[in-house]
Amino acid sequence: MSELTIYTETETTVPVWHSTDPEAIREQLNARGVRFERWEANRELGENPDAETVINAYQHAIDRLVAEKGYQSWDVISMRADNPQKEALRSKFLAEHTHGEDEVRFFVEGAGLFCLHLEGRVYQILCEKNDLISVPAGTPHWFDMGSNPHFTAIRIFDNPEGWIANFTGDPIAVTYPRLP
């Protein structure tokens, strides 16, 4: 179930707002320029679908987003608990960073925790199957895939080179809850 939990910059354990209602989550995030929506596949994916099957099932939604925002490329990424680089990758994404482009992710399966540092608050969004999040360029954030990651996501990019992180050096991320 998707969740949004909002904390202040100074109170890292007691949230000021929490919801599992997708519409309430969308309203909170959209008010801050963060896109959040739910997509449905237009066909069955079956067990362990390959990247082409995943893209084809969501091409209708990707095309709509590309027409609106002008994105140039997309791909599929999967992360599993047996990945030998999972600890290094988790550690890298846990540091606060920004991007020169929007970070757009759609969760085909599994879950991940996006944490946005906006307007003196931290917005923790647990994205799960069928969730699309678009973090605007320049937004300080971090991502937690958990100690036993399991997700497949479509990544959508502004530039063909893809994801480039600019780390802020702010240690804020270490003080907030993480995925187990």
PyMOL commands that set and color helices and strands:
alter all, ss='L'
color gray80, all
select helices_A, chain A and resi 22-30+51-69+86-93+171-175
alter helices_A, ss='H'
color red, helices_A
select strands_A, chain A and resi 3-8+17-19+35-38+73-79+97-98+103-118+121-128+131-135+141-144+151-157+166-167
alter strands_A, ss='S'
color yellow, strands_A
deselect
rebuild
show_as cartoon
